Amino acid sequence: MNVEVTSVSRRPEKLSETASAIQVVTGDEIRRSGASSIPEALRLAGNLDVAQKNPHDWGISARGFNTALANKLLVMIDGRAVYTPLFSGVFWDAQDYLLEDIDRIEVISGPGATLWGANAVNGVVNITTKSAKDTQGFYSEVGGGTELRDFAAVRYGMTVKPNVYLRVYGKTLDRDNAVFANGTGAPDLLTTRRGGLRLDADLPVQTTVTVQGDIYRGSEYVVTSGIQRIGGGNLLGRWSRSLSPESGMSLQVYYDRTHLVDPVTNKFGTNQDLTDDLATYDVDFQQRFPVGAQHAMIWGFGYRLTHDVVQNAVNTAFLPAQADHQLFSVFAQDEITLGKSLFLTLGTKVEHNDYTGLEAEPGVRLRWSMAPSQTLWAAVSRAVRMPSRYDRDIFQPR
């Protein structure tokens, strides 16, 4: 319970002192579990419902109502949102990493929109990877079996110069076909290849800079239609400065590109490819500081632009085929000390999207630390799910 988490208040705090239903899956727990993918690692969080549909599709949700694309669970990897605005939800087949480099996974049950924004309705999953400083030297893994036919990964960490650290990694994975109830194989195998790097620099005046990126590609067989291809890459930069244990600021910028070729079967039984290329540009700034002895303030703003280009199939189309959407946001939160062990948190996030306009997502939390090992809390929050192109722009002729 002394593990530090950051997903509840956007600042480090003890797990036992958070006014939220949060569970933490540590890197050591992932290693001991034998998990070979992020969805498998999420099974260690008791507040999630994790179901595997086939070798490449997963349904992961909080608070029930599980589907292949659970559209009310916000998922982030090192602060980069992987919730797709095309179909809503997360393409878990495209979310992978070298599990040895994951520091922890924080899973919040319940709304988290006051700080994290739209789509954090039923929960928030925040995956944090280790600093390059903590992954020095050479690491490799290789294995194989029946369902997980073969996998291999290598990672090398080095010190570029004093206080500047770098790691690079590569990973390959092949999963065999699933099996029908009668024992025959289903043509739905998965093959993925990926690699990436991370650089961390400790600069003077309590300043850190992080630059990281990944690139991947893969192919997977869909039983009803054919071969689906995925690919993409991302590049993220983060600047952080700590002014004191209670104050600091950070600026994060990332670019994310995804490529999807989805075979669609028409009414005549012919397969046609629907191709989607999505580019996301995101900027996020936050600052925290104390106001007197009783107030701990945090505020920030963000901007996101998505550029989506679809090459439509005959019987399934997104209209217009090309769409640009903007998301503006600003948030503020104040933790007020009412007594020695009583705290009141007030905050709200205001967002503007191109579908529903202006949305306010306020939250109120009251926390009472009855004893060093006991905390009682209550909360009232509002969260919204932002519509996707699948909700508004899809067209299927009769």
C-alpha positions, 0 to 999 in steps of 0.5 A: 500500500506504500506504492506510489501512484500518479493516475488519481491526482496527476502527482505522486501519492501513496496507494493507501491515501488515494480517494479512488478504487485503484489497483497497481500491477507491478513489473515484478508481478508481470514477470512472475505471472508469465504473461506474454502480452499487455492484455494477459498482464491486465488479468492481474488487475482484479477490477478489470474484465479481460476476455480473449476472443481469438489469438489477436482480439481481446475484450477488456472493460471495467464495470462489466458490459465487455465487448471487443472494443469497450468504448468507455475505458481510457487506456494510456501508455506513458501518457499517450492515449491509445483509444482510437477515435475511429471505432471507439475503444482500443485495438489491443492487437496493436498495443504491445511492448517489451514487458520486462520494461514495464514499471507498473500498470495503474487501473482505476475503476470509475470515472477519471474524466476530471483529470484525464478527459473524455472516454474515462467513464468506467475506468482508466488504465495507465501503463508506465514504462521504466526509465532508460536509466533503470534498464542498462545493459543487455537483455534478451528472451526467446521461447516457443510453444503451442499457442504462442508458437515463438517469441523473441526480444532483445534490449540494450541500454547504455549511458550516452553521456553523464546523466543521459541514458538510452535504450533500444529494443526489438520484439517479434511474436507469432501466435498460432491459430485458435481451435474450434470446439470440434478440434479443427484449427481456425485460420486466425493466427497473429504475427507482429514485429516491433521496435523502439527506443527511449532516451532519458536525460537528467538536466540541471535545476531538477529538470528531466527530458524524455524522448521515446518512440516505437514502430510496429507492423503485423498481420492477422487472419480473420476467419470470416474475411481474410488477412488484416494488416496493422502498422504504425509508429509514435514519437513522444517528448516530455519535459518536466521540472520539479520546483519542490516536492509539492510543485512542478510542471511538465509539457508533453508532445506526441505524434501517433500514426496508425495504419489499418487494412481491414478486409470486409466481406460484402453481400456477394461474399467477396472480400474488399479492403477498407484502409484507414490512416490516422495521424494524431498530434497532441500537446499537454501541459500541467502545473501543480503548486501549493497555495498556502498551507491548506490548498494543493492546486493542479491545472493544465490544458491540452490540444489534440488534432486527428487527421483521418483518411479512409479508403472505403470498401463498396459496402462499408464506408466512412463519409466523409472519407477524410476528416479532421477533428480538434479537441481543446481542453483545460482542467483545474483541481484543488485538494483542500486540507480540512483537518489533520486527516480530512481532505476535500478535492474539487475539480473539473475539466472542460473540453470542446470536441467537434461532435458534441461541443462543450463538455464539463466533467466535474468531480468532488472527492472526500477522503478521511484517513481514519488510521495509517492503514485505513482510508474512507472516501466518497466521490461524485463525478461526471464523465462523457464518452466522445462519439467516434467516426463509427458512431457518426460517419459510417455508411452501409448501403442496403 
